[in-house]
Amino acid sequence: MRSMGDGTAVGSPYPLFGGAVEQAPRHATPVEVTAPRGPEADLIGYRGPTACAAAGITYRQLDYWARTGLVEPSVRPAHSSGTQRLYSFRDVVVLKIVKRLLDTGVSLQNIRTAVQHLRSRGMADLPRMTLMSDGATVYECTSPDEVVDLLQGGQGVFGIAVGVVWRDVESALSQLHGERVDTGETLIRPNPSDELARRRNRVG
């Protein structure tokens, strides 16, 4: 594959930056993930501090990205100073991906395009996706062959397996509190550190 120098490229996989995004053929083996599914998952949101902890970002980053429209909470935006933002599971996955892209020096313009693309894809598509970047362009790969093609072309410098990020976020959120959107009820998750403290107290 060759780059056209303006963010577009010829061949497969296709760049996320520069014109419309085309989908490469999918023949990858599905990644085994236990995605939040069904109407119940749509009713659960995560407050800012919880989203930060699961995504590995600071609250300052979270607030800035929300105010600039980079990653806005899809469950409940902050309409006023007294409103708590609520992020969906998918939002938190996107937050973690944005953090990794920023850490590797991808431009904000390219990251915005990647975020829009991620939001346009179905939940079932995300775990099969790998984002590759040469520092100037972000590419979507949906099969191991496409990753290899990109690396052999000397353009892929680093990759983000969305399925791995998905599992990391799922693991983190399983130990943090969520909130039901319909009732406002806080969902208390079992915290391993709390259980460890209780065991130490029993021993003492």
VEXMI-874250 format. One record per residue: residue number from 1; residue in one letter; y, z, x of N, C-alpha, C, O in turn. Coordinates in nm, 2 decimals, decimal comma, always signed. Atoms other than C-alpha are relative to their C-alpha. Example, Ala and Ser with C-alpha at 12.3 -4.5 7.8 and 13.67 -1.06 7.14 Angstrom:
BEGIN
  resi  resn    n_py    n_pz    n_px   ca_py   ca_pz   ca_px    c_py    c_pz    c_px    o_py    o_pz    o_px
     1     A   -0,12   +0,00   +0,09   -0,45   +0,78   +1,23   +0,12   +0,00   +0,09   +0,12   +0,07   +0,19
     2     S   -0,11   +0,00   -0,09   -0,11   +0,71   +1,37   +0,11   +0,08   -0,08   +0,22   +0,09   -0,03
***
This chain:
BEGIN
  resi  resn    n_py    n_pz    n_px   ca_py   ca_pz   ca_px    c_py    c_pz    c_px    o_py    o_pz    o_px
     1     M   -0,12   +0,00   +0,08   +0,00   +0,00   +0,00   +0,12   +0,00   +0,09   +0,12   +0,07   +0,19
     2     R   -0,12   +0,00   -0,08   +0,35   -0,07   +0,13   +0,12   +0,04   -0,09   +0,12   +0,01   -0,21
     3     S   -0,12   -0,05   +0,07   +0,68   +0,09   +0,03   +0,10   -0,11   +0,01   +0,11   -0,19   +0,10
     4     M   -0,10   +0,10   +0,01   +0,96   -0,13   -0,08   +0,14   +0,06   +0,05   +0,24   -0,02   +0,06
     5     G   -0,12   -0,05   -0,06   +1,21   +0,11   +0,08   +0,10   +0,06   -0,10   +0,20   +0,12   -0,06
     6     D   -0,09   -0,05   +0,10   +1,38   +0,20   -0,25   -0,06   +0,09   -0,10   -0,01   +0,11   -0,21
     7     G   +0,07   -0,09   +0,09   +1,14   +0,44   -0,39   -0,11   -0,06   -0,08   -0,19   +0,01   -0,14
     8     T   +0,11   +0,06   +0,07   +0,91   +0,18   -0,53   -0,11   -0,04   +0,10   -0,08   -0,04   +0,22
     9     A   +0,11   +0,04   -0,09   +0,58   +0,06   -0,39   -0,09   -0,10   -0,07   -0,09   -0,11   -0,19
    10     V   +0,09   +0,10   +0,05   +0,33   -0,21   -0,43   -0,14   +0,05   +0,02   -0,18   +0,10   +0,13
    11     G   +0,14   -0,04   +0,00   -0,03   -0,13   -0,51   -0,03   +0,13   -0,07   +0,06   +0,17   -0,14
    12     S   +0,04   -0,12   +0,07   -0,21   +0,18   -0,62   -0,03   +0,10   +0,11   -0,09   +0,07   +0,21
    13     P   -0,06   -0,07   +0,12   -0,14   +0,48   -0,64   +0,15   -0,04   -0,01   +0,20   -0,11   +0,07
    14     Y   -0,13   +0,03   +0,03   +0,20   +0,45   -0,79   +0,10   +0,11   +0,02   +0,06   +0,23   +0,00
    15     P   -0,10   -0,11   -0,02   +0,52   +0,64   -0,70   +0,06   +0,05   -0,13   +0,06   -0,02   -0,23
    16     L   -0,06   -0,06   +0,12   +0,68   +0,87   -0,95   +0,15   -0,02   +0,01   +0,22   +0,00   -0,09
    17     F   -0,15   +0,02   -0,01   +1,03   +0,78   -0,82   +0,03   -0,14   +0,02   -0,03   -0,21   +0,11
    18     G   -0,04   +0,14   -0,01   +1,18   +0,44   -0,88   -0,06   -0,08   -0,11   -0,17   -0,13   -0,10
    19     G   +0,05   +0,08   +0,11   +1,14   +0,27   -1,21   -0,10   +0,08   -0,09   -0,11   +0,20   -0,07
    20     A   +0,10   -0,07   +0,08   +0,88   +0,34   -1,47   -0,13   +0,03   +0,07   -0,16   -0,03   +0,17
    21     V   +0,12   -0,05   -0,07   +0,57   +0,53   -1,37   -0,12   -0,07   -0,07   -0,14   -0,07   -0,19
    22     E   +0,12   +0,06   +0,05   +0,25   +0,33   -1,40   -0,12   +0,09   +0,03   -0,12   +0,16   +0,13
    23     Q   +0,12   -0,09   -0,02   -0,09   +0,50   -1,43   -0,11   -0,07   +0,08   -0,15   -0,18   +0,04
    24     A   +0,11   +0,06   -0,08   -0,35   +0,43   -1,17   -0,13   +0,02   -0,08   -0,14   +0,11   -0,16
    25     P   +0,13   -0,01   +0,07   -0,71   +0,38   -1,29   -0,06   +0,14   +0,03   -0,05   +0,19   +0,14
    26     R   +0,05   -0,14   -0,02   -0,89   +0,71   -1,34   -0,15   -0,01   +0,01   -0,22   -0,05   -0,09
    27     H   +0,15   +0,00   -0,02   -1,24   +0,74   -1,20   -0,03   +0,13   +0,08   -0,14   +0,13   +0,15
    28     A   +0,02   -0,12   -0,07   -1,21   +1,09   -1,05   -0,10   +0,09   -0,07   -0,10   +0,08   -0,20
    29     T   +0,08   -0,10   +0,07   -1,46   +1,36   -1,12   +0,09   +0,11   -0,05   +0,17   +0,17   +0,02
    30     P   -0,08   -0,10   +0,06   -1,30   +1,61   -1,36   +0,00   +0,13   +0,07   -0,11   +0,17   +0,12
    31     V   -0,01   -0,13   -0,06   -1,18   +1,94   -1,21   -0,04   +0,10   -0,10   +0,01   +0,10   -0,22
    32     E   +0,04   -0,11   +0,09   -1,35   +2,24   -1,37   +0,11   +0,11   -0,01   +0,13   +0,18   +0,09
    33     V   -0,10   -0,10   +0,02   -1,07   +2,45   -1,51   -0,02   +0,05   -0,14   -0,06   -0,02   -0,23
    34     T   +0,01   -0,06   +0,14   -1,06   +2,69   -1,81   +0,15   +0,00   -0,05   +0,21   +0,10   -0,04
    35     A   -0,14   +0,02   +0,05   -0,73   +2,56   -1,96   +0,02   +0,08   -0,12   -0,07   +0,09   -0,21
    36     P   -0,03   -0,06   +0,13   -0,56   +2,76   -2,23   +0,00   -0,11   -0,11   +0,06   -0,21   -0,09
    37     R   +0,02   +0,10   +0,10   -0,66   +2,57   -2,54   +0,02   +0,06   -0,14   +0,02   +0,18   -0,16
    38     G   +0,00   -0,03   +0,14   -0,61   +2,57   -2,91   +0,14   +0,06   -0,04   +0,23   +0,08   +0,04
    39     P   -0,12   -0,06   +0,05   -0,33   +2,71   -3,13   +0,04   +0,13   +0,06   +0,16   +0,17   +0,07
    40     E   -0,02   -0,13   -0,06   -0,37   +3,05   -2,98   +0,08   -0,01   +0,13   +0,17   +0,08   +0,15
    41     A   -0,07   +0,02   -0,13   -0,25   +2,93   -2,64   +0,14   -0,03   -0,02   +0,23   +0,01   +0,06
    42     D   -0,14   +0,04   +0,02   +0,06   +2,78   -2,79   +0,09   +0,12   -0,05   +0,21   +0,11   -0,05
    43     L   -0,08   -0,11   +0,05   +0,16   +3,12   -2,93   +0,03   +0,10   +0,11   +0,09   +0,21   +0,08
    44     I   -0,02   -0,09   -0,11   +0,16   +3,29   -2,59   +0,11   -0,05   +0,10   +0,11   -0,16   +0,15
    45     G   -0,10   +0,04   -0,10   +0,47   +3,29   -2,37   +0,01   +0,11   +0,11   -0,04   +0,22   +0,09
    46     Y   -0,01   -0,09   -0,12   +0,56   +3,46   -2,04   +0,15   +0,02   +0,03   +0,22   -0,08   +0,05
    47     R   -0,14   -0,03   -0,03   +0,89   +3,63   -1,96   +0,03   -0,04   +0,15   -0,06   -0,07   +0,22
    48     G   -0,05   +0,04   -0,13   +1,10   +3,54   -1,65   -0,07   +0,07   +0,12   -0,13   +0,00   +0,20
    49     P   +0,06   -0,07   -0,11   +0,97   +3,81   -1,42   -0,15   -0,03   +0,02   -0,20   -0,04   +0,13
    50     T   +0,14   +0,03   -0,01   +0,61   +3,73   -1,51   -0,02   -0,15   +0,05   -0,11   -0,17   +0,14
    51     A   +0,01   +0,14   -0,04   +0,66   +3,35   -1,46   +0,03   +0,00   +0,15   -0,04   -0,08   +0,23
    52     C   -0,03   +0,00   -0,14   +0,82   +3,43   -1,12   -0,12   +0,05   +0,09   -0,15   -0,01   +0,19
    53     A   +0,11   -0,06   -0,07   +0,53   +3,65   -1,01   -0,12   -0,10   +0,01   -0,18   -0,11   +0,11
    54     A   +0,11   +0,10   +0,00   +0,27   +3,38   -1,11   +0,03   -0,12   +0,08   -0,06   -0,18   +0,14
    55     A   -0,04   +0,12   -0,07   +0,46   +3,09   -0,96   +0,04   +0,02   +0,15   +0,05   -0,07   +0,23
    56     G   -0,04   -0,03   -0,13   +0,56   +3,27   -0,64   +0,15   -0,03   +0,04   +0,18   -0,08   +0,15
    57     I   -0,15   +0,03   -0,02   +0,94   +3,22   -0,68   +0,08   +0,12   -0,03   +0,03   +0,22   -0,09
    58     T   -0,09   -0,11   +0,02   +1,24   +3,45   -0,70   +0,06   -0,03   -0,14   +0,06   -0,14   -0,20
    59     Y   -0,06   +0,01   +0,13   +1,42   +3,52   -1,03   +0,13   -0,09   +0,01   +0,17   -0,16   -0,08
    60     R   -0,12   +0,08   -0,02   +1,73   +3,36   -0,88   -0,03   -0,15   -0,01   +0,04   -0,23   -0,07
    61     Q   +0,04   +0,14   +0,00   +1,54   +3,03   -0,83   -0,03   -0,04   -0,15   +0,01   -0,14   -0,20
    62     L   +0,03   +0,02   +0,14   +1,40   +3,06   -1,19   +0,12   -0,03   -0,08   +0,13   -0,12   -0,16
    63     D   -0,12   +0,01   +0,08   +1,74   +3,11   -1,34   +0,08   -0,13   +0,04   +0,13   -0,19   -0,05
    64     Y   -0,07   +0,12   -0,04   +1,90   +2,83   -1,14   -0,07   -0,13   -0,05   +0,00   -0,22   -0,10
    65     W   +0,07   +0,12   +0,05   +1,63   +2,58   -1,23   +0,01   -0,01   -0,15   +0,02   -0,13   -0,20
    66     A   -0,02   +0,01   +0,14   +1,66   +2,67   -1,59   +0,14   -0,05   -0,04   +0,16   -0,13   -0,13
    67     R   -0,14   +0,04   +0,03   +2,04   +2,64   -1,59   +0,03   -0,14   +0,03   +0,12   -0,20   -0,03
    68     T   -0,03   +0,14   -0,05   +2,04   +2,31   -1,41   -0,10   -0,10   -0,07   -0,09   -0,22   -0,05
    69     G   +0,09   +0,09   +0,07   +1,76   +2,17   -1,64   -0,12   -0,05   +0,08   -0,19   -0,14   +0,03
    70     L   +0,12   +0,04   -0,08   +1,50   +2,13   -1,36   -0,13   +0,04   -0,07   -0,21   -0,05   -0,09
    71     V   +0,12   -0,05   +0,08   +1,24   +2,35   -1,53   +0,05   +0,10   -0,10   +0,09   +0,21   -0,07
    72     E   -0,04   -0,09   +0,11   +1,34   +2,49   -1,87   -0,12   +0,06   -0,07   -0,22   -0,01   -0,08
    73     P   +0,11   -0,06   +0,08   +1,13   +2,73   -2,07   -0,02   -0,08   -0,13   +0,07   -0,10   -0,21
    74     S   +0,02   +0,08   +0,12   +0,96   +2,53   -2,34   -0,04   +0,09   -0,12   -0,03   +0,04   -0,24
    75     V   +0,03   -0,09   +0,12   +0,86   +2,83   -2,56   +0,12   +0,06   -0,06   +0,14   +0,05   -0,18
    76     R   -0,13   -0,05   +0,05   +1,20   +2,99   -2,59   +0,11   +0,00   +0,11   +0,10   +0,07   +0,21
    77     P   -0,11   +0,01   -0,09   +1,52   +2,90   -2,41   +0,09   +0,12   -0,02   +0,08   +0,19   -0,12
    78     A   -0,10   -0,11   +0,01   +1,79   +3,16   -2,34   +0,13   -0,05   -0,07   +0,21   -0,11   -0,01
    79     H   -0,11   +0,05   +0,08   +2,04   +3,09   -2,62   +0,12   +0,09   +0,03   +0,24   +0,04   +0,02
    80     S   -0,11   -0,10   -0,02   +2,25   +3,40   -2,54   -0,04   +0,10   +0,11   -0,15   +0,10   +0,15
    81     S   +0,03   -0,10   -0,11   +2,27   +3,68   -2,28   -0,11   +0,10   -0,04   -0,17   +0,16   +0,04
    82     G   +0,10   -0,09   +0,05   +2,04   +3,89   -2,50   -0,13   -0,06   -0,03   -0,23   +0,01   -0,06
    83     T   +0,13   +0,07   +0,03   +1,77   +3,63   -2,54   -0,09   -0,01   +0,13   -0,04   -0,04   +0,23
    84     Q   +0,10   +0,01   -0,11   +1,46   +3,65   -2,32   -0,06   -0,14   +0,00   -0,12   -0,18   -0,10
    85     R   +0,07   +0,13   -0,01   +1,34   +3,32   -2,19   -0,15   +0,02   -0,01   -0,21   +0,12   +0,04
    86     L   +0,15   -0,01   +0,00   +0,97   +3,26   -2,26   -0,06   -0,14   +0,05   -0,02   -0,24   +0,00
    87     Y   +0,06   +0,12   -0,07   +0,77   +3,01   -2,04   -0,15   -0,01   -0,05   -0,22   +0,09   -0,07
    88     S   +0,14   +0,02   +0,03   +0,44   +2,85   -2,14   -0,08   -0,01   +0,13   -0,03   -0,01   +0,24
    89     F   +0,09   +0,01   -0,12   +0,14   +2,83   -1,91   +0,03   -0,13   +0,08   +0,04   -0,12   +0,20
    90     R   -0,03   +0,12   -0,07   +0,22   +2,47   -1,84   +0,13   +0,01   +0,08   +0,14   -0,05   +0,19
    91     D   -0,13   -0,01   -0,07   +0,58   +2,56   -1,75   -0,02   +0,07   +0,14   +0,04   +0,04   +0,24
    92     V   +0,02   -0,08   -0,12   +0,45   +2,81   -1,49   -0,07   -0,08   +0,10   -0,04   -0,07   +0,22
    93     V   +0,07   +0,09   -0,09   +0,22   +2,55   -1,34   +0,11   -0,09   +0,07   +0,10   -0,11   +0,19
    94     V   -0,10   +0,09   -0,05   +0,52   +2,32   -1,31   +0,09   +0,07   +0,10   +0,13   +0,02   +0,20
    95     L   -0,08   -0,08   -0,09   +0,73   +2,60   -1,15   -0,06   +0,01   +0,14   +0,01   +0,00   +0,24
    96     K   +0,07   -0,01   -0,13   +0,47   +2,65   -0,88   -0,01   -0,13   +0,08   +0,01   -0,13   +0,20
    97     I   +0,00   +0,13   -0,06   +0,45   +2,28   -0,81   +0,13   -0,03   +0,06   +0,15   -0,08   +0,17
    98     V   -0,14   +0,02   -0,05   +0,83   +2,26   -0,78   +0,02   +0,08   +0,13   +0,08   +0,03   +0,22
    99     K   -0,02   -0,09   -0,12   +0,82   +2,55   -0,53   -0,07   -0,07   +0,12   -0,01   -0,07   +0,23
   100     R   +0,07   +0,06   -0,12   +0,56   +2,37   -0,31   +0,07   -0,13   +0,04   +0,08   -0,16   +0,16
   101     L   -0,07   +0,12   -0,03   +0,75   +2,04   -0,33   +0,13   +0,03   +0,08   +0,16   -0,04   +0,18
   102     L   -0,12   -0,04   -0,07   +1,07   +2,21   -0,22   -0,03   +0,05   +0,14   +0,04   +0,02   +0,23
   103     D   +0,04   -0,06   -0,13   +0,90   +2,40   +0,06   -0,04   -0,11   +0,10   -0,02   -0,09   +0,22
   104     T   +0,04   +0,11   -0,09   +0,78   +2,06   +0,20   +0,11   -0,10   +0,02   +0,09   -0,20   +0,08
   105     G   -0,12   +0,08   -0,03   +1,13   +1,91   +0,20   +0,02   -0,12   -0,09   +0,10   -0,21   -0,06
   106     V   -0,02   +0,11   +0,09   +1,10   +1,67   -0,10   +0,14   +0,02   -0,06   +0,18   +0,13   -0,10
   107     S   -0,13   -0,01   +0,06   +1,44   +1,58   -0,24   +0,00   +0,04   -0,14   -0,10   +0,03   -0,21
   108     L   -0,01   -0,05   +0,14   +1,56   +1,74   -0,56   -0,01   -0,12   -0,10   -0,06   -0,10   -0,21
   109     Q   +0,01   +0,12   +0,09   +1,60   +1,39   -0,72   -0,14   -0,04   -0,02   -0,18   -0,07   -0,14
   110     N   +0,14   +0,04   +0,01   +1,24   +1,31   -0,65   -0,08   +0,11   -0,08   -0,17   +0,08   -0,16
   111     I   +0,07   -0,11   +0,07   +1,13   +1,65   -0,78   +0,03   +0,00   -0,15   -0,06   +0,02   -0,23
   112     R   -0,04   +0,01   +0,14   +1,32   +1,60   -1,10   -0,09   -0,11   -0,07   -0,13   -0,09   -0,18
   113     T   +0,09   +0,11   +0,05   +1,13   +1,27   -1,15   -0,14   +0,05   -0,02   -0,20   +0,02   -0,12
   114     A   +0,14   -0,05   +0,01   +0,80   +1,44   -1,08   -0,02   +0,10   -0,11   -0,12   +0,09   -0,18
   115     V   +0,00   -0,10   +0,11   +0,88   +1,72   -1,32   -0,01   -0,07   -0,14   -0,09   -0,04   -0,23
   116     Q   +0,00   +0,08   +0,13   +0,96   +1,47   -1,60   -0,14   -0,07   -0,02   -0,19   -0,07   -0,13
   117     H   +0,13   +0,06   +0,02   +0,63   +1,29   -1,53   -0,10   +0,10   -0,03   -0,19   +0,07   -0,12
   118     L   +0,10   -0,10   +0,03   +0,43   +1,61   -1,53   +0,01   +0,04   -0,15   -0,10   +0,06   -0,21
   119     R   -0,02   -0,04   +0,14   +0,58   +1,70   -1,87   -0,04   -0,10   -0,09   -0,08   -0,07   -0,21
   120     S   +0,03   +0,11   +0,09   +0,50   +1,36   -2,01   -0,15   -0,01   -0,01   -0,20   -0,08   -0,10
   121     R   +0,14   +0,01   +0,00   +0,13   +1,40   -1,93   -0,07   +0,10   -0,09   -0,01   +0,21   -0,11
   122     G   +0,07   -0,10   +0,08   -0,13   +1,57   -2,15   -0,06   +0,11   +0,08   -0,08   +0,09   +0,20
   123     M   +0,05   -0,12   -0,07   -0,27   +1,91   -2,06   -0,13   -0,04   +0,07   -0,16   +0,01   +0,18
   124     A   +0,13   +0,04   -0,06   -0,61   +1,75   -2,00   +0,01   -0,09   +0,13   -0,08   -0,09   +0,21
   125     D   -0,02   +0,08   -0,11   -0,46   +1,51   -1,75   +0,03   +0,07   +0,13   +0,00   +0,03   +0,24
   126     L   -0,05   -0,07   -0,12   -0,30   +1,76   -1,52   -0,10   +0,05   +0,10   -0,08   +0,02   +0,22
   127     P   +0,09   -0,05   -0,11   -0,60   +1,92   -1,35   -0,06   -0,11   +0,08   -0,11   -0,08   +0,19
   128     R   +0,06   +0,11   -0,08   -0,73   +1,58   -1,24   +0,10   -0,07   +0,10   +0,06   -0,16   +0,17
   129     M   -0,11   +0,07   -0,07   -0,40   +1,49   -1,08   +0,02   +0,06   +0,14   +0,01   +0,18   +0,16
   130     T   -0,05   -0,05   -0,13   -0,30   +1,51   -0,71   +0,13   -0,07   +0,03   +0,14   -0,19   +0,02
   131     L   -0,13   +0,05   -0,03   +0,06   +1,47   -0,61   +0,00   -0,02   +0,16   -0,02   +0,08   +0,23
   132     M   -0,01   +0,03   -0,15   +0,11   +1,31   -0,26   +0,14   -0,04   +0,03   +0,21   -0,10   -0,06
   133     S   -0,14   +0,04   -0,03   +0,44   +1,27   -0,08   +0,00   -0,03   +0,15   -0,06   +0,03   +0,23
   134     D   -0,03   +0,03   -0,13   +0,56   +1,11   +0,24   +0,13   +0,06   +0,04   +0,19   +0,02   +0,15
   135     G   -0,13   -0,06   -0,03   +0,88   +1,31   +0,23   +0,11   -0,07   -0,07   +0,22   -0,01   -0,10
   136     A   -0,10   +0,08   +0,07   +1,07   +1,03   +0,06   -0,04   -0,03   -0,14   +0,05   -0,05   -0,23
   137     T   +0,05   +0,04   +0,13   +0,85   +0,94   -0,24   -0,12   +0,09   -0,04   -0,20   +0,13   +0,05
   138     V   +0,11   -0,08   +0,05   +0,62   +1,14   -0,46   -0,10   -0,10   -0,08   -0,05   -0,18   -0,16
   139     Y   +0,09   +0,09   +0,06   +0,30   +0,96   -0,57   -0,10   +0,08   -0,08   -0,13   +0,19   -0,05
   140     E   +0,11   -0,06   +0,08   +0,04   +1,04   -0,84   -0,13   -0,07   +0,04   -0,14   -0,19   +0,04
   141     C   +0,14   +0,05   -0,03   -0,33   +1,00   -0,74   -0,09   +0,07   -0,10   -0,08   +0,19   -0,13
   142     T   +0,09   -0,05   +0,10   -0,60   +1,04   -1,00   -0,15   -0,02   +0,04   -0,24   +0,01   -0,04
   143     S   +0,13   +0,01   -0,05   -0,90   +0,97   -0,78   +0,00   +0,03   +0,15   +0,10   +0,00   +0,22
   144     P   +0,01   -0,02   -0,14   -1,02   +1,06   -0,43   +0,03   -0,13   +0,08   +0,09   -0,12   +0,19
   145     D   -0,02   +0,13   -0,07   -1,02   +0,69   -0,34   +0,15   -0,03   +0,02   +0,19   -0,08   +0,12
   146     E   -0,15   +0,02   -0,01   -0,64   +0,67   -0,41   +0,06   +0,09   +0,10   +0,15   +0,04   +0,17
   147     V   -0,05   -0,09   -0,11   -0,58   +0,97   -0,19   -0,02   -0,06   +0,13   +0,06   -0,06   +0,22
   148     V   +0,04   +0,06   -0,13   -0,77   +0,81   +0,09   +0,08   -0,12   +0,03   +0,13   -0,14   +0,15
   149     D   -0,08   +0,12   -0,02   -0,59   +0,48   +0,04   +0,14   +0,03   +0,05   +0,20   -0,03   +0,14
   150     L   -0,14   -0,04   -0,04   -0,25   +0,66   +0,07   +0,00   +0,05   +0,14   +0,09   +0,02   +0,21
   151     L   +0,00   -0,05   -0,13   -0,35   +0,85   +0,37   -0,02   -0,10   +0,11   +0,04   -0,10   +0,22
   152     Q   +0,03   +0,10   -0,10   -0,49   +0,55   +0,55   +0,12   -0,09   +0,02   +0,14   -0,16   +0,12
   153     G   -0,12   +0,08   -0,01   -0,16   +0,37   +0,48   +0,11   +0,07   +0,08   +0,21   +0,01   +0,11
   154     G   -0,10   -0,07   -0,08   +0,02   +0,64   +0,68   +0,11   +0,05   -0,08   +0,21   +0,10   -0,03
   155     Q   -0,12   -0,04   +0,08   +0,24   +0,73   +0,38   -0,02   +0,14   -0,05   +0,08   +0,21   -0,08
   156     G   +0,02   -0,13   +0,06   +0,08   +1,05   +0,25   +0,00   +0,11   +0,11   -0,08   +0,12   +0,19
   157     V   -0,02   -0,11   -0,10   +0,20   +1,35   +0,45   -0,07   +0,13   -0,05   -0,13   +0,20   +0,03
   158     F   +0,06   -0,12   +0,06   +0,09   +1,63   +0,22   -0,04   -0,03   -0,15   +0,01   -0,12   -0,21
   159     G   +0,04   +0,02   +0,14   -0,08   +1,66   -0,12   -0,01   +0,13   -0,07   -0,03   +0,24   -0,01
   160     I   +0,01   -0,12   +0,08   -0,08   +1,91   -0,40   -0,10   -0,03   -0,11   -0,08   -0,12   -0,20
   161     A   +0,10   +0,01   +0,10   -0,40   +1,93   -0,61   +0,04   +0,08   -0,12   +0,04   +0,20   -0,11
   162     V   -0,05   -0,07   +0,11   -0,27   +2,02   -0,95   -0,10   +0,09   -0,06   -0,07   +0,20   -0,11
   163     G   +0,11   -0,09   +0,05   -0,61   +2,16   -1,05   +0,00   +0,13   +0,07   -0,03   +0,23   +0,01
   164     V   +0,00   -0,12   -0,08   -0,59   +2,41   -0,77   +0,12   +0,09   -0,04   +0,10   +0,21   -0,06
   165     V   -0,11   -0,08   +0,04   -0,24   +2,52   -0,87   -0,02   +0,06   -0,14   +0,01   +0,17   -0,16
   166     W   +0,03   -0,04   +0,14   -0,36   +2,54   -1,23   -0,09   +0,13   +0,00   -0,06   +0,23   -0,06
   167     R   +0,09   -0,11   -0,01   -0,64   +2,78   -1,13   +0,07   +0,12   +0,06   +0,05   +0,24   +0,01
   168     D   -0,08   -0,11   -0,05   -0,40   +2,99   -0,92   +0,08   +0,07   -0,10   +0,09   +0,19   -0,11
   169     V   -0,09   -0,05   +0,10   -0,16   +3,03   -1,20   -0,08   +0,07   -0,11   -0,04   +0,18   -0,16
   170     E   +0,09   -0,07   +0,10   -0,44   +3,11   -1,45   -0,05   +0,13   +0,05   -0,05   +0,23   -0,03
   171     S   +0,04   -0,13   -0,05   -0,57   +3,38   -1,22   +0,11   +0,10   +0,00   +0,09   +0,22   -0,03
   172     A   -0,11   -0,09   -0,01   -0,23   +3,53   -1,17   +0,04   +0,05   -0,14   +0,06   +0,17   -0,16
   173     L   -0,04   -0,04   +0,13   -0,14   +3,53   -1,54   -0,10   +0,09   -0,07   -0,07   +0,16   -0,16
   174     S   +0,10   -0,08   +0,06   -0,47   +3,69   -1,63   +0,02   +0,15   +0,03   -0,04   +0,23   -0,04
   175     Q   -0,03   -0,13   -0,04   -0,34   +4,00   -1,46   +0,14   +0,05   -0,04   +0,18   +0,16   -0,01
   176     L   -0,14   -0,03   +0,03   +0,01   +3,99   -1,60   +0,02   +0,00   -0,16   -0,07   -0,05   -0,23
   177     H   -0,02   -0,01   +0,15   +0,16   +4,05   -1,95   +0,06   -0,12   -0,06   +0,14   -0,19   +0,00
   178     G   -0,06   +0,11   +0,08   +0,22   +3,78   -2,20   +0,06   +0,05   -0,13   +0,06   +0,17   -0,15
   179     E   -0,07   -0,04   +0,12   +0,40   +3,78   -2,53   -0,04   -0,10   -0,11   -0,03   -0,22   -0,09
   180     R   +0,03   +0,08   +0,11   +0,29   +3,65   -2,87   +0,14   -0,05   -0,06   +0,22   +0,03   -0,09
   181     V   -0,13   +0,05   +0,05   +0,57   +3,42   -3,00   +0,02   +0,03   -0,14   +0,13   +0,06   -0,19
   182     D   -0,01   -0,02   +0,14   +0,49   +3,47   -3,36   +0,03   +0,15   -0,04   +0,11   +0,17   -0,14
   183     T   -0,02   -0,14   +0,03   +0,49   +3,85   -3,36   +0,08   +0,08   +0,10   +0,13   +0,19   +0,06
   184     G   -0,08   -0,07   -0,10   +0,67   +3,95   -3,04   -0,09   +0,11   +0,07   -0,03   +0,18   +0,15
   185     E   +0,08   -0,10   -0,06   +0,37   +4,16   -2,95   -0,03   -0,03   +0,15   -0,05   -0,14   +0,19
   186     T   +0,03   +0,02   -0,14   +0,32   +4,22   -2,58   -0,15   +0,01   +0,03   -0,21   +0,11   -0,02
   187     L   +0,15   +0,01   -0,03   -0,03   +4,13   -2,45   -0,02   +0,07   +0,13   +0,02   +0,01   +0,24
   188     I   +0,02   -0,07   -0,12   -0,13   +4,39   -2,20   -0,12   -0,04   +0,07   -0,23   -0,04   +0,01
   189     R   +0,12   +0,05   -0,08   -0,36   +4,25   -1,93   -0,05   +0,11   +0,09   +0,03   +0,20   +0,13
   190     P   +0,05   -0,10   -0,09   -0,59   +4,47   -1,73   +0,05   -0,03   +0,15   +0,03   -0,14   +0,20
   191     N   -0,05   +0,02   -0,13   -0,43   +4,52   -1,39   -0,09   +0,07   +0,10   -0,11   +0,19   +0,10
   192     P   +0,09   -0,06   -0,09   -0,67   +4,57   -1,10   +0,06   +0,12   +0,08   -0,01   +0,21   +0,12
   193     S   -0,06   -0,11   -0,07   -0,42   +4,79   -0,91   +0,01   +0,13   -0,08   +0,00   +0,24   -0,03
   194     D   +0,00   -0,12   +0,09   -0,39   +5,02   -1,21   -0,13   +0,06   +0,00   -0,15   +0,19   +0,00
   195     E   +0,13   -0,05   +0,01   -0,76   +5,05   -1,23   -0,04   +0,07   +0,13   -0,11   +0,18   +0,13
   196     L   +0,03   -0,06   -0,13   -0,78   +5,13   -0,85   +0,07   +0,13   +0,01   +0,01   +0,23   +0,06
   197     A   -0,08   -0,13   +0,00   -0,51   +5,40   -0,90   -0,08   +0,10   -0,08   -0,09   +0,22   -0,04
   198     R   +0,08   -0,10   +0,08   -0,72   +5,56   -1,18   -0,12   +0,05   +0,07   -0,16   +0,16   +0,06
   199     R   +0,12   -0,04   -0,08   -1,03   +5,56   -0,96   +0,04   +0,10   +0,10   -0,04   +0,20   +0,13
   200     R   -0,04   -0,09   -0,11   -0,84   +5,72   -0,68   +0,03   +0,14   -0,05   +0,00   +0,24   +0,01
   201     N   -0,03   -0,13   +0,06   -0,71   +5,99   -0,91   -0,12   +0,08   -0,04   -0,13   +0,20   -0,03
   202     R   +0,13   -0,07   +0,04   -1,06   +6,06   -1,04   -0,07   +0,06   +0,12   -0,13   +0,17   +0,12
   203     V   +0,06   -0,04   -0,13   -1,19   +6,09   -0,68   +0,07   +0,13   +0,05   +0,01   +0,22   +0,09
   204     G   -0,08   -0,11   -0,05   -0,90   +6,32   -0,59   -0,01   +0,12   -0,08   +0,05   +0,23   -0,05
***
